[in-house]
Amino acid sequence: MNEILIYGRHLAGPFLEVLDLLGTFVFALSGAAAGVKSKLDLFGLMVLAFATGNAGGITRDLLIGAVPPAAIRDWRYLGVCLLAGLVMFWWYPHIDVHRRPVLLFDGVGLALFAVTGTQKALAAGLNPVMAALMGMLTGIGGGMLRDVLVNETPTVLRADLYAVAALAAGLAVVTGHFLHFPSFASMIVGALLCFWLRVMAIFRGWHLPIPGTSARQA
C-alpha cells in the first residue's frame, strides 16, 4: 500500500501501518471485553470494539489534518475491530473479563498507539513537545471513550500510570527523533517503556500521588 502523505510528508510506511493496525486490534479486544462485562449484545459489542479501537486514531488524524482519518479511509481498521469483537464474543467463556489479562490488552494497545501517534505527528511537522502530547492523546482516546460508553470512570482519571505511561512512550520517540535514531527503534523502545510502566501499575500498584494519602500515612 502506498504511504500516507500530508503536505508532502510521509506519515505512514508499512511498519507504522502494521503497528497502528495491531494497536487497533488489541484496543478493540479491550473494548469488546468491556462490552462482555457490561452484558452488551453482539451489535453493541461491535460498536464498542470499533469505538475503542479507533477513537484515538481518528482524533489524532483530524488534529494533524490527515483527512479523511485512516479508520474511515482504510477498510482494514473496521475489519480488525470486527474480528476482535467476534473473537471476544465467541471465546469470552475462556477469557475472564474481570481480571488482569484484559488490562494487559489495554496496556499493549496504549503502548502501540502512543508511539504511532507520536511518529505520525512528527511526520506531519508538529514540534516535538506537541508530537509527544499527540501520541498520549492517541493512546488514551479509545480507552476514555470505552469507559464512558460503559458508564465507568475513565482509567486515565484514576490514580494509576496510564496517561503518564503514554506520554513517556511519546517522549522516547521524540528523543530518538532528536538523536537521529531509526524511527522503528525509537518506537519499539517507547512501546516497551509504556507497557512496562503499565505492568508495574497493574501488578505492583504504582500510581501518582492521591490527595490525602500522605496525611493518612502520617
Backbone as ProteinMPNN parsed JSONL, in Angstrom:
{"seq_chain_A": "MNEILIYGRHLAGPFLEVLDLLGTFVFALSGAAAGVKSKLDLFGLMVLAFATGNAGGITRDLLIGAVPPAAIRDWRYLGVCLLAGLVMFWWYPHIDVHRRPVLLFDGVGLALFAVTGTQKALAAGLNPVMAALMGMLTGIGGGMLRDVLVNETPTVLRADLYAVAALAAGLAVVTGHFLHFPSFASMIVGALLCFWLRVMAIFRGWHLPIPGTSARQA", "coords_chain_A": {"N_chain_A": [[0.855, -1.206, 0.0], [0.484, 2.28, -0.708], [2.373, 4.934, 0.821], [1.025, 7.103, 3.341], [0.331, 10.463, 2.732], [0.766, 13.874, 3.705], [0.71, 17.286, 3.205], [2.918, 16.824, 1.624], [4.573, 15.214, 3.147], [5.715, 12.059, 4.401], [3.604, 10.077, 6.217], [3.006, 7.494, 7.037], [4.552, 4.498, 6.669], [4.914, 1.008, 5.728], [5.724, -0.355, 8.169], [4.815, 1.345, 10.229], [2.095, 1.344, 9.676], [1.447, -1.338, 10.205], [1.936, -1.478, 12.99], [0.0, 0.362, 13.813], [-2.407, -0.878, 13.028], [-2.221, -3.22, 14.544], [-2.29, -2.143, 17.131], [-4.882, -1.1, 17.009], [-6.386, -3.479, 16.818], [-5.798, -4.738, 19.298], [-6.694, -2.84, 21.155], [-9.357, -2.821, 20.395], [-10.069, -5.38, 21.229], [-9.964, -4.994, 24.021], [-12.063, -3.197, 24.255], [-14.224, -4.774, 23.384], [-14.141, -6.689, 25.397], [-14.892, -5.137, 27.584], [-17.487, -4.679, 26.764], [-18.575, -7.272, 26.944], [-18.383, -7.623, 29.696], [-20.21, -5.701, 30.486], [-22.503, -6.831, 29.562], [-23.447, -6.436, 26.899], [-25.172, -6.802, 23.719], [-24.424, -8.559, 20.586], [-24.258, -6.618, 18.53], [-23.854, -4.262, 20.025], [-21.425, -4.937, 21.141], [-19.745, -4.954, 18.9], [-19.886, -2.263, 18.13], [-18.733, -1.027, 20.363], [-16.196, -2.171, 20.272], [-15.207, -1.093, 17.834], [-15.32, 1.663, 18.409], [-13.554, 1.87, 20.587], [-11.188, 0.941, 19.46], [-10.613, 2.866, 17.534], [-11.052, 5.553, 18.257], [-8.979, 7.148, 19.373], [-7.102, 7.242, 17.238], [-8.622, 8.431, 15.18], [-9.129, 10.964, 16.278], [-6.492, 11.917, 16.461], [-5.758, 11.985, 13.686], [-7.565, 13.861, 12.66], [-6.728, 16.162, 14.022], [-4.129, 16.573, 13.078], [-4.58, 17.002, 10.466], [-4.794, 14.903, 8.664], [-6.902, 13.868, 6.68], [-9.521, 12.118, 4.875], [-9.769, 10.442, 8.118], [-7.614, 7.613, 8.854], [-8.996, 5.407, 9.879], [-11.462, 5.591, 8.706], [-10.963, 5.798, 6.025], [-9.557, 3.464, 5.32], [-10.428, 0.152, 4.964], [-9.403, -1.865, 6.502], [-9.14, -1.159, 9.168], [-11.736, -1.172, 10.19], [-12.165, -3.877, 9.709], [-10.311, -5.251, 11.443], [-11.335, -4.516, 13.88], [-13.919, -5.64, 13.878], [-13.157, -8.315, 13.756], [-11.853, -8.572, 16.241], [-14.044, -8.124, 17.926], [-15.635, -10.369, 17.299], [-13.923, -12.432, 18.122], [-13.864, -12.01, 20.895], [-16.588, -12.326, 21.426], [-17.17, -15.013, 20.81], [-15.312, -16.454, 22.283], [-15.461, -15.647, 24.896], [-16.15, -17.178, 27.247], [-13.764, -18.383, 27.941], [-12.146, -16.352, 28.619], [-11.423, -14.305, 31.217], [-13.056, -11.541, 31.832], [-12.925, -9.833, 33.927], [-10.446, -9.745, 35.015], [-6.808, -9.391, 35.21], [-5.594, -9.997, 32.62], [-7.137, -8.673, 30.637], [-6.584, -6.03, 31.226], [-3.955, -6.021, 30.479], [-4.162, -6.335, 27.699], [-5.195, -3.819, 27.145], [-3.015, -2.305, 27.933], [-1.069, -3.0, 26.016], [-2.278, -2.0, 23.677], [-2.342, 0.722, 24.36], [0.413, 1.303, 24.455], [1.258, 0.819, 21.771], [-0.33, 2.636, 20.304], [0.487, 5.063, 21.411], [3.14, 5.385, 20.516], [2.886, 5.247, 17.703], [1.162, 7.358, 17.244], [2.728, 9.544, 18.072], [4.854, 9.377, 16.233], [3.539, 9.79, 13.779], [2.653, 12.383, 14.194], [5.077, 13.775, 14.35], [5.957, 13.344, 11.726], [4.072, 14.832, 10.417], [4.904, 17.344, 10.911], [4.637, 18.594, 13.391], [5.809, 20.268, 16.368], [8.237, 18.827, 18.636], [7.337, 18.641, 21.368], [4.544, 18.944, 21.224], [4.064, 16.799, 19.557], [4.645, 14.605, 21.197], [2.599, 14.943, 23.082], [0.442, 14.562, 21.37], [0.804, 11.88, 20.762], [0.249, 10.803, 23.291], [-2.464, 11.526, 23.509], [-3.515, 10.025, 21.391], [-3.118, 7.471, 22.431], [-4.71, 7.404, 24.797], [-7.267, 8.025, 24.002], [-9.119, 6.062, 22.924], [-9.528, 4.32, 25.111], [-10.689, 6.067, 26.954], [-13.151, 6.745, 25.701], [-14.304, 4.197, 25.579], [-14.647, 3.59, 28.353], [-16.418, 5.611, 29.11], [-18.678, 4.959, 27.565], [-19.496, 2.565, 28.723], [-20.24, 3.444, 31.127], [-18.301, 3.913, 33.17], [-15.754, 5.297, 35.325], [-13.26, 6.93, 33.533], [-10.191, 5.231, 32.896], [-7.895, 6.773, 32.659], [-8.303, 8.855, 34.396], [-8.04, 7.797, 36.857], [-5.965, 6.81, 39.652], [-3.566, 5.588, 38.523], [-0.739, 4.627, 36.469], [-1.281, 5.702, 33.481], [-1.997, 7.758, 31.4], [0.451, 8.961, 31.876], [2.238, 6.896, 31.268], [1.768, 6.641, 28.521], [2.629, 9.172, 27.699], [5.332, 8.99, 28.359], [6.153, 7.101, 26.477], [5.773, 8.591, 24.136], [7.668, 10.625, 24.55], [9.998, 9.123, 24.438], [10.047, 8.407, 21.732], [10.272, 10.942, 20.589], [12.751, 11.728, 21.631], [14.437, 9.854, 20.378], [14.051, 10.753, 17.783], [15.302, 13.294, 17.869], [17.926, 12.456, 18.303], [18.455, 11.227, 15.986], [17.988, 8.51, 15.646], [16.953, 5.385, 14.136], [13.527, 5.357, 13.206], [11.865, 3.13, 13.726], [13.263, 1.805, 15.742], [13.16, 3.65, 17.855], [10.408, 3.696, 18.27], [9.907, 1.077, 19.116], [11.356, 0.992, 21.533], [9.992, 2.998, 22.955], [7.394, 1.886, 23.068], [7.857, -0.435, 24.594], [8.696, 0.74, 26.985], [6.356, 2.119, 27.785], [4.551, -0.049, 28.075], [5.846, -1.477, 30.113], [5.647, 0.329, 32.268], [2.868, 0.307, 32.591], [2.465, -2.372, 33.322], [3.817, -2.404, 35.762], [2.161, -0.661, 37.154], [-0.185, -2.163, 37.229], [0.486, -4.643, 38.455], [2.195, -4.023, 40.562], [1.101, -1.868, 41.758], [1.889, 0.762, 41.241], [1.418, 4.25, 41.182], [0.283, 7.642, 40.669], [0.543, 10.391, 43.034], [-2.174, 10.616, 45.4], [-4.644, 12.88, 46.53], [-4.471, 13.522, 49.989], [-3.339, 11.094, 50.733], [-0.766, 11.146, 51.807], [-1.173, 12.378, 54.234], [-2.813, 10.488, 55.53], [-1.049, 8.345, 55.688], [0.857, 9.427, 57.378]], "CA_chain_A": [[0.0, 0.0, 0.0], [1.268, 3.497, -0.764], [2.483, 5.657, 2.073], [0.061, 8.181, 3.53], [1.001, 11.747, 2.592], [0.075, 15.102, 4.073], [1.61, 18.399, 2.952], [4.129, 16.319, 1.021], [5.372, 14.423, 4.078], [5.317, 10.676, 4.591], [3.082, 9.859, 7.562], [2.934, 6.088, 7.439], [5.04, 3.437, 5.832], [4.375, -0.314, 6.099], [5.959, -0.697, 9.572], [3.927, 2.151, 11.055], [0.73, 0.866, 9.452], [1.279, -2.605, 10.927], [1.804, -1.161, 14.41], [-1.281, 1.039, 14.013], [-3.466, -1.89, 12.931], [-2.105, -4.105, 15.703], [-2.83, -1.398, 18.259], [-6.338, -1.046, 16.84], [-6.936, -4.792, 17.156], [-5.688, -5.011, 20.735], [-7.617, -1.934, 21.84], [-10.714, -3.303, 20.119], [-10.28, -6.504, 22.144], [-10.291, -4.476, 25.353], [-13.409, -2.636, 24.176], [-15.176, -5.882, 23.343], [-14.165, -7.286, 26.736], [-15.73, -4.265, 28.412], [-18.868, -4.927, 26.352], [-18.995, -8.541, 27.558], [-18.549, -7.351, 31.13], [-21.434, -4.904, 30.651], [-23.606, -7.633, 29.032], [-23.978, -5.9, 25.653], [-25.406, -7.814, 22.691], [-23.377, -8.638, 19.567], [-24.111, -5.323, 17.863], [-23.229, -3.348, 20.974], [-20.042, -5.364, 21.283], [-19.021, -4.492, 17.721], [-19.798, -0.796, 18.202], [-17.766, -0.677, 21.397], [-14.875, -2.56, 19.776], [-14.777, -0.11, 16.837], [-15.101, 2.95, 19.066], [-12.345, 1.793, 21.393], [-10.033, 0.75, 18.604], [-10.35, 3.932, 16.567], [-11.306, 6.918, 18.728], [-7.729, 7.89, 19.5], [-6.524, 7.462, 15.924], [-9.435, 9.399, 14.437], [-8.852, 12.274, 16.875], [-5.147, 12.307, 16.01], [-5.734, 12.311, 12.267], [-8.278, 15.121, 12.466], [-5.948, 17.275, 14.558], [-2.939, 16.83, 12.263], [-5.006, 17.291, 9.094], [-4.772, 13.72, 7.8], [-8.319, 13.564, 6.47], [-10.289, 11.501, 5.949], [-8.937, 9.622, 9.006], [-7.283, 6.272, 8.367], [-10.018, 4.447, 10.303], [-12.604, 5.717, 7.8], [-10.485, 5.627, 4.645], [-8.998, 2.13, 5.094], [-11.366, -0.852, 5.468], [-8.749, -2.799, 7.423], [-9.382, -0.751, 10.551], [-13.032, -1.757, 10.534], [-12.038, -5.334, 9.7], [-9.653, -5.785, 12.636], [-12.235, -4.293, 15.014], [-14.951, -6.676, 13.817], [-12.51, -9.568, 14.126], [-11.662, -8.551, 17.691], [-15.352, -8.303, 18.543], [-16.054, -11.766, 17.146], [-13.066, -13.25, 18.993], [-14.325, -11.881, 22.28], [-17.959, -12.827, 21.531], [-17.21, -16.471, 20.781], [-14.396, -17.079, 23.237], [-15.494, -14.992, 26.197], [-16.134, -18.061, 28.424], [-12.391, -18.752, 28.263], [-11.423, -15.125, 28.946], [-12.003, -13.66, 32.389], [-13.056, -10.115, 31.513], [-12.794, -9.06, 35.15], [-9.119, -9.96, 35.554], [-5.69, -8.617, 34.691], [-5.277, -10.134, 31.2], [-7.803, -7.637, 29.847], [-5.816, -4.81, 31.444], [-2.734, -6.127, 29.687], [-4.567, -5.981, 26.333], [-5.299, -2.367, 27.111], [-1.664, -1.764, 28.011], [-0.416, -3.178, 24.713], [-2.871, -1.021, 22.766], [-1.869, 2.044, 24.772], [1.813, 1.453, 24.052], [1.362, 0.902, 20.311], [-0.935, 3.875, 19.828], [1.272, 6.216, 21.85], [4.321, 5.574, 19.661], [2.491, 5.546, 16.322], [0.609, 8.71, 17.247], [3.844, 10.487, 18.136], [5.605, 9.334, 14.981], [2.742, 10.433, 12.736], [2.641, 13.821, 14.471], [6.385, 14.282, 13.921], [5.978, 13.342, 10.26], [3.189, 15.893, 9.941], [5.558, 18.629, 11.123], [4.414, 19.173, 14.707], [7.019, 20.369, 17.173], [8.382, 17.601, 19.429], [6.512, 18.623, 22.582], [3.165, 18.684, 20.83], [4.015, 15.451, 18.99], [4.545, 13.68, 22.327], [1.238, 15.074, 23.622], [-0.454, 13.938, 20.407], [0.918, 10.447, 20.991], [-0.501, 10.49, 24.502], [-3.887, 11.621, 23.182], [-3.849, 8.854, 20.581], [-3.157, 6.298, 23.293], [-5.757, 7.389, 25.828], [-8.585, 8.371, 23.463], [-10.017, 4.913, 22.811], [-9.885, 3.843, 26.45], [-11.609, 7.031, 27.57], [-14.474, 6.579, 25.112], [-14.799, 2.891, 26.037], [-15.106, 3.657, 29.736], [-17.605, 6.467, 29.164], [-19.812, 4.256, 26.967], [-19.977, 1.526, 29.641], [-20.592, 4.137, 32.374], [-17.264, 3.782, 34.175], [-14.792, 6.391, 35.385], [-12.151, 6.616, 32.626], [-8.96, 4.769, 33.536], [-6.912, 7.839, 32.65], [-8.576, 9.746, 35.514], [-7.771, 7.106, 38.111], [-4.621, 7.047, 40.178], [-2.523, 4.676, 38.097], [0.081, 5.17, 35.388], [-1.932, 5.459, 32.199], [-1.577, 8.847, 30.524], [1.883, 9.172, 32.086], [2.934, 5.86, 30.51], [1.671, 7.011, 27.105], [3.486, 10.331, 27.486], [6.708, 8.502, 28.391], [6.408, 6.493, 25.173], [5.918, 9.679, 23.178], [8.945, 11.304, 24.781], [11.051, 8.235, 23.947], [10.077, 8.543, 20.269], [10.792, 12.274, 20.294], [14.184, 11.707, 21.922], [15.072, 9.138, 19.279], [14.0, 11.64, 16.611], [16.354, 14.293, 18.046], [19.226, 11.814, 18.22], [18.54, 10.647, 14.639], [17.897, 7.058, 15.663], [15.902, 4.871, 13.243], [12.211, 5.555, 13.826], [11.315, 1.883, 14.236], [13.929, 1.503, 17.011], [12.599, 4.553, 18.872], [9.043, 3.274, 18.574], [9.961, -0.164, 19.898], [11.78, 1.357, 22.888], [8.884, 3.724, 23.576], [6.295, 0.962, 23.349], [8.263, -1.289, 25.705], [8.681, 1.567, 28.185], [4.961, 2.343, 28.156], [3.97, -1.3, 28.556], [6.464, -1.797, 31.402], [5.033, 1.191, 33.278], [1.507, -0.184, 32.84], [2.583, -3.63, 34.063], [4.155, -2.049, 37.147], [0.966, -0.085, 37.767], [-1.182, -3.215, 37.426], [0.926, -5.713, 39.344], [2.89, -3.505, 41.734], [0.339, -0.775, 42.348], [2.482, 2.08, 41.04], [0.422, 5.264, 40.82], [0.596, 9.014, 41.009], [0.025, 10.743, 44.369], [-3.595, 10.887, 45.555], [-4.831, 13.852, 47.605], [-4.777, 12.988, 51.309], [-2.675, 9.817, 51.083], [0.379, 11.407, 52.676], [-1.675, 12.665, 55.58], [-3.272, 9.253, 56.143], [0.113, 7.531, 56.007], [1.5, 10.022, 58.535]], "C_chain_A": [[0.883, 1.246, 0.0], [1.302, 4.165, 0.597], [1.461, 6.787, 2.109], [0.816, 9.501, 3.502], [0.113, 12.867, 3.109], [1.075, 16.246, 3.942], [2.953, 17.91, 2.412], [4.998, 15.467, 1.92], [4.825, 13.014, 4.177], [4.848, 10.481, 6.027], [3.146, 8.404, 7.971], [3.467, 5.177, 6.359], [4.489, 2.113, 6.323], [4.539, -0.649, 7.577], [4.996, 0.049, 10.487], [2.481, 1.703, 10.896], [0.463, -0.436, 10.199], [1.105, -2.348, 12.418], [0.449, -0.517, 14.704], [-2.441, 0.047, 13.976], [-3.417, -2.854, 14.111], [-2.629, -3.424, 16.958], [-4.342, -1.302, 18.209], [-6.978, -2.367, 17.246], [-6.916, -5.039, 18.66], [-6.623, -4.107, 21.533], [-9.069, -2.359, 21.606], [-11.051, -4.515, 20.98], [-10.665, -6.016, 23.538], [-11.673, -3.844, 25.371], [-14.471, -3.712, 24.154], [-15.276, -6.568, 24.699], [-15.007, -6.454, 27.691], [-17.201, -4.441, 28.06], [-19.408, -6.22, 26.922], [-19.275, -8.337, 29.036], [-19.837, -6.596, 31.406], [-22.661, -5.582, 30.052], [-24.27, -6.99, 27.813], [-24.24, -7.038, 24.672], [-24.32, -7.724, 21.625], [-23.154, -7.299, 18.878], [-23.423, -4.315, 18.777], [-21.757, -3.652, 21.17], [-19.198, -4.833, 20.124], [-18.847, -2.969, 17.741], [-18.732, -0.382, 19.206], [-16.344, -1.037, 20.969], [-14.35, -1.525, 18.775], [-14.459, 1.233, 17.494], [-13.805, 2.944, 19.862], [-11.102, 1.704, 20.52], [-9.658, 1.952, 17.763], [-10.512, 5.359, 17.069], [-10.024, 7.739, 18.811], [-7.107, 8.214, 18.155], [-7.297, 8.475, 15.101], [-9.176, 10.811, 14.961], [-7.493, 12.796, 16.425], [-5.154, 12.768, 14.559], [-6.454, 13.622, 11.979], [-7.437, 16.31, 12.909], [-4.715, 17.581, 13.721], [-3.292, 17.061, 10.795], [-4.932, 16.133, 8.143], [-6.198, 13.239, 7.597], [-8.531, 13.022, 5.047], [-9.405, 10.614, 6.823], [-8.738, 8.206, 8.471], [-8.372, 5.273, 8.704], [-11.245, 4.478, 9.4], [-12.182, 5.433, 6.363], [-10.102, 4.185, 4.335], [-9.898, 1.08, 5.753], [-10.722, -1.78, 6.496], [-8.98, -2.428, 8.88], [-10.734, -1.258, 11.043], [-12.907, -3.266, 10.644], [-11.409, -5.88, 10.97], [-10.521, -5.574, 13.878], [-13.353, -5.339, 15.043], [-14.377, -8.034, 14.2], [-12.312, -9.656, 15.644], [-12.984, -8.76, 18.422], [-15.839, -9.739, 18.46], [-15.23, -12.704, 18.023], [-13.574, -13.205, 20.421], [-15.73, -12.451, 22.446], [-17.99, -14.348, 21.627], [-16.375, -17.111, 21.879], [-14.461, -16.479, 24.63], [-15.561, -15.958, 27.378], [-14.724, -18.438, 28.869], [-11.538, -17.542, 28.64], [-12.124, -14.457, 30.115], [-11.928, -12.156, 32.19], [-12.923, -9.249, 32.752], [-11.366, -9.077, 35.681], [-8.047, -9.206, 34.774], [-5.375, -8.829, 33.21], [-5.92, -9.076, 30.316], [-7.074, -6.303, 30.011], [-4.515, -4.831, 30.649], [-3.01, -5.872, 28.206], [-4.585, -4.468, 26.172], [-3.918, -1.729, 27.14], [-0.901, -1.884, 26.705], [-0.96, -2.161, 23.711], [-2.406, 0.392, 23.073], [-0.453, 2.288, 24.273], [1.945, 1.641, 22.542], [0.798, 2.213, 19.784], [-0.124, 5.101, 20.226], [2.458, 6.457, 20.929], [3.934, 5.89, 18.217], [1.907, 6.948, 16.228], [1.704, 9.763, 17.263], [4.597, 10.539, 16.813], [4.834, 10.002, 13.849], [2.707, 11.943, 12.931], [3.97, 14.456, 14.078], [6.459, 14.373, 12.394], [5.116, 14.443, 9.677], [3.755, 17.276, 10.206], [5.279, 19.282, 12.454], [5.725, 19.28, 15.46], [7.067, 19.197, 18.155], [7.5, 17.532, 20.668], [5.07, 18.283, 22.236], [3.021, 17.294, 20.213], [3.891, 14.416, 20.097], [3.157, 13.736, 22.953], [0.215, 14.444, 22.685], [-0.395, 12.42, 20.519], [0.16, 10.011, 22.226], [-2.0, 10.516, 24.232], [-4.343, 10.435, 22.352], [-4.004, 7.615, 21.443], [-4.343, 6.258, 24.228], [-7.163, 7.582, 25.267], [-9.564, 7.217, 23.424], [-10.463, 4.396, 24.163], [-10.853, 4.77, 27.153], [-13.024, 6.849, 27.038], [-15.109, 5.258, 25.546], [-15.388, 2.976, 27.436], [-16.352, 4.519, 29.872], [-18.835, 5.718, 28.646], [-20.359, 3.146, 27.865], [-20.201, 2.098, 31.045], [-19.606, 3.853, 33.506], [-16.395, 5.032, 34.183], [-13.611, 6.056, 34.489], [-10.879, 6.257, 33.384], [-7.944, 5.887, 33.651], [-7.1, 8.796, 33.826], [-8.341, 9.085, 36.865], [-6.305, 7.264, 38.478], [-3.648, 5.938, 39.798], [-1.83, 5.245, 36.864], [-0.526, 4.797, 34.041], [-1.5, 6.537, 31.209], [-0.087, 9.102, 30.657], [2.698, 8.144, 31.299], [2.919, 6.18, 29.019], [2.576, 8.194, 26.787], [4.963, 9.931, 27.488], [7.081, 7.855, 27.061], [6.609, 7.562, 24.106], [7.244, 10.401, 23.322], [10.116, 10.449, 24.303], [11.177, 8.349, 22.428], [10.666, 9.891, 19.868], [12.298, 12.344, 20.541], [14.957, 10.985, 20.819], [15.108, 9.968, 18.007], [15.106, 12.688, 16.683], [17.742, 13.699, 17.841], [19.457, 11.109, 16.877], [18.649, 9.122, 14.665], [16.868, 6.614, 14.633], [14.535, 4.932, 13.942], [11.644, 4.26, 14.404], [11.955, 1.504, 15.57], [13.362, 2.367, 18.135], [11.188, 4.132, 19.26], [9.013, 2.001, 19.406], [10.342, 0.143, 21.348], [10.643, 2.068, 23.625], [7.734, 2.821, 23.955], [6.631, 0.063, 24.536], [8.254, -0.515, 27.02], [7.26, 1.781, 28.692], [4.343, 1.08, 28.738], [4.545, -1.691, 29.914], [5.864, -0.956, 32.518], [3.619, 0.727, 33.612], [1.533, -1.487, 33.634], [2.913, -3.343, 35.528], [2.956, -1.454, 37.869], [-0.059, -1.166, 38.105], [-0.767, -4.193, 38.517], [1.607, -5.217, 40.619], [2.17, -2.334, 42.388], [0.975, 0.59, 42.216], [1.391, 3.065, 40.615], [0.938, 6.639, 41.189], [0.029, 9.331, 42.391], [-1.469, 11.047, 44.334], [-3.774, 11.864, 46.697], [-5.184, 13.162, 48.93], [-4.019, 11.737, 51.688], [-1.496, 10.059, 52.016], [-0.057, 11.652, 54.098], [-2.131, 11.399, 56.271], [-2.103, 8.357, 56.544], [0.854, 8.071, 57.214], [0.717, 9.719, 59.804]], "O_chain_A": [[1.929, 1.257, 0.649], [0.399, 3.996, 1.416], [1.082, 7.348, 1.081], [1.835, 9.644, 4.178], [-1.111, 12.829, 2.979], [2.168, 16.183, 4.507], [3.997, 18.496, 2.698], [6.069, 15.032, 1.497], [3.62, 12.795, 4.053], [5.62, 10.699, 6.961], [3.326, 8.108, 9.152], [2.905, 5.092, 5.267], [3.674, 2.091, 7.246], [3.609, -1.169, 8.193], [4.427, -0.536, 11.408], [1.724, 1.683, 11.867], [-0.616, -0.622, 10.762], [0.223, -2.934, 13.047], [-0.175, -0.813, 15.723], [-3.353, 0.124, 14.799], [-4.461, -3.26, 14.623], [-3.329, -4.044, 17.759], [-5.012, -1.409, 19.236], [-7.995, -2.378, 17.939], [-7.906, -5.498, 19.23], [-7.269, -4.558, 22.479], [-9.903, -2.268, 22.507], [-12.192, -4.665, 21.417], [-11.579, -6.557, 24.161], [-12.386, -3.934, 26.371], [-15.499, -3.591, 24.819], [-16.36, -6.981, 25.111], [-15.748, -6.997, 28.51], [-18.066, -4.365, 28.932], [-20.565, -6.278, 27.34], [-20.279, -8.818, 29.563], [-20.485, -6.814, 32.43], [-23.742, -4.993, 30.028], [-25.495, -6.991, 27.695], [-23.626, -8.101, 24.762], [-23.402, -6.912, 21.738], [-22.015, -6.886, 18.663], [-22.516, -3.6, 18.351], [-20.941, -2.747, 21.343], [-18.091, -4.332, 20.323], [-17.779, -2.458, 17.404], [-17.924, 0.507, 18.934], [-15.399, -0.304, 21.261], [-13.189, -1.122, 18.851], [-13.452, 1.864, 17.173], [-13.042, 3.909, 19.815], [-10.082, 2.327, 20.816], [-8.515, 2.064, 17.318], [-10.139, 6.296, 16.363], [-9.988, 8.889, 18.374], [-6.635, 9.331, 17.943], [-6.7, 9.291, 14.399], [-9.02, 11.747, 14.176], [-7.354, 13.962, 16.056], [-4.613, 13.827, 14.24], [-6.003, 14.408, 11.146], [-7.431, 17.349, 12.25], [-4.292, 18.735, 13.656], [-2.406, 17.291, 9.972], [-4.997, 16.33, 6.929], [-6.647, 12.309, 8.268], [-7.817, 13.409, 4.122], [-8.402, 10.084, 6.345], [-9.574, 7.675, 7.74], [-8.654, 4.378, 7.906], [-11.989, 3.5, 9.333], [-12.959, 4.889, 5.578], [-10.297, 3.723, 3.211], [-10.105, 1.116, 6.966], [-11.427, -2.416, 7.28], [-9.011, -3.307, 9.741], [-10.857, -1.717, 12.178], [-13.468, -3.876, 11.554], [-11.9, -6.861, 11.528], [-10.454, -6.361, 14.823], [-13.692, -5.862, 16.105], [-15.033, -8.816, 14.889], [-12.575, -10.694, 16.251], [-13.042, -9.482, 19.417], [-16.389, -10.272, 19.424], [-15.762, -13.653, 18.599], [-13.699, -14.238, 21.079], [-16.043, -13.005, 23.5], [-18.741, -14.91, 22.423], [-16.702, -18.198, 22.353], [-13.605, -16.77, 25.466], [-15.069, -15.606, 28.45], [-14.508, -18.775, 30.033], [-10.354, -17.682, 28.944], [-13.292, -14.083, 30.01], [-10.866, -11.556, 32.358], [-12.819, -8.028, 32.631], [-11.102, -8.469, 36.718], [-8.335, -8.488, 33.816], [-4.91, -7.883, 32.576], [-5.311, -8.629, 29.345], [-6.956, -5.536, 29.056], [-4.033, -3.79, 30.202], [-2.187, -5.262, 27.523], [-4.065, -3.917, 25.202], [-3.672, -0.734, 26.458], [-0.166, -0.972, 26.327], [-0.192, -1.533, 22.981], [-2.11, 1.169, 22.165], [-0.154, 3.352, 23.731], [2.669, 2.528, 22.089], [1.395, 2.833, 18.904], [-0.051, 6.071, 19.471], [2.758, 7.602, 20.593], [4.583, 6.713, 17.572], [2.132, 7.651, 15.243], [1.619, 10.763, 16.55], [4.937, 11.618, 16.329], [5.427, 10.714, 13.039], [2.729, 12.7, 11.96], [3.99, 15.559, 13.531], [6.96, 15.354, 11.845], [5.382, 14.936, 8.581], [3.173, 18.276, 9.786], [5.653, 20.44, 12.644], [6.646, 18.495, 15.235], [6.022, 18.629, 18.473], [6.969, 16.468, 20.985], [4.451, 17.436, 22.88], [1.964, 16.674, 20.335], [3.129, 13.457, 19.97], [2.596, 12.701, 23.315], [-0.767, 13.857, 23.14], [-1.416, 11.744, 20.388], [-0.5, 8.972, 22.219], [-2.727, 9.627, 24.676], [-5.427, 9.896, 22.574], [-4.904, 6.804, 21.225], [-4.929, 5.196, 24.439], [-8.147, 7.334, 25.964], [-10.713, 7.362, 23.841], [-11.634, 4.069, 24.352], [-11.743, 4.313, 27.872], [-13.983, 6.802, 27.808], [-16.302, 5.202, 25.844], [-16.494, 2.495, 27.682], [-17.245, 4.201, 30.657], [-19.916, 5.831, 29.224], [-21.542, 2.814, 27.789], [-20.334, 1.357, 32.019], [-20.001, 3.59, 34.641], [-16.304, 5.741, 33.181], [-13.004, 4.999, 34.658], [-10.532, 6.891, 34.381], [-7.204, 5.951, 34.633], [-6.154, 9.481, 34.216], [-8.432, 9.74, 37.903], [-5.509, 7.789, 37.7], [-2.968, 5.398, 40.67], [-2.288, 6.231, 36.287], [-0.303, 3.698, 33.533], [-0.731, 6.266, 30.287], [0.576, 9.425, 29.671], [3.734, 8.483, 30.726], [3.926, 6.012, 28.331], [3.216, 8.226, 25.736], [5.754, 10.467, 26.713], [8.195, 8.038, 26.571], [7.507, 7.454, 23.271], [7.875, 10.751, 22.325], [11.115, 10.98, 23.818], [12.287, 8.383, 21.897], [11.459, 9.978, 18.93], [13.034, 12.946, 19.759], [16.008, 11.453, 20.381], [16.069, 9.902, 17.241], [15.777, 12.951, 15.685], [18.627, 14.344, 17.279], [20.494, 10.484, 16.655], [19.313, 8.521, 13.821], [15.985, 7.397, 14.283], [14.414, 4.598, 15.121], [11.01, 4.283, 15.459], [11.285, 0.946, 16.439], [13.112, 1.875, 19.236], [10.812, 4.199, 20.431], [8.181, 1.863, 20.303], [9.729, -0.379, 22.28], [10.368, 1.767, 24.786], [7.157, 2.962, 25.033], [5.779, -0.174, 25.393], [7.851, -1.049, 28.053], [6.992, 1.64, 29.885], [3.684, 1.131, 29.776], [3.815, -2.183, 30.774], [5.598, -1.472, 33.604], [3.213, 0.749, 34.774], [0.708, -1.683, 34.526], [2.352, -3.968, 36.428], [2.753, -1.708, 39.056], [-0.723, -1.098, 39.14], [-1.56, -4.533, 39.394], [1.598, -5.908, 41.638], [2.579, -1.862, 43.449], [0.652, 1.496, 42.984], [0.544, 2.739, 39.784], [1.91, 6.775, 41.932], [-0.861, 8.629, 42.872], [-1.973, 11.646, 43.384], [-3.133, 11.714, 47.738], [-6.085, 12.324, 48.981], [-4.043, 11.34, 52.853], [-1.252, 9.262, 52.922], [0.584, 11.205, 55.049], [-1.881, 11.224, 57.463], [-2.138, 7.697, 57.583], [1.418, 7.304, 57.994], [1.113, 10.144, 60.89]]}, "name": "protein", "num_of_chains": 1, "seq": "MNEILIYGRHLAGPFLEVLDLLGTFVFALSGAAAGVKSKLDLFGLMVLAFATGNAGGITRDLLIGAVPPAAIRDWRYLGVCLLAGLVMFWWYPHIDVHRRPVLLFDGVGLALFAVTGTQKALAAGLNPVMAALMGMLTGIGGGMLRDVLVNETPTVLRADLYAVAALAAGLAVVTGHFLHFPSFASMIVGALLCFWLRVMAIFRGWHLPIPGTSARQA"}
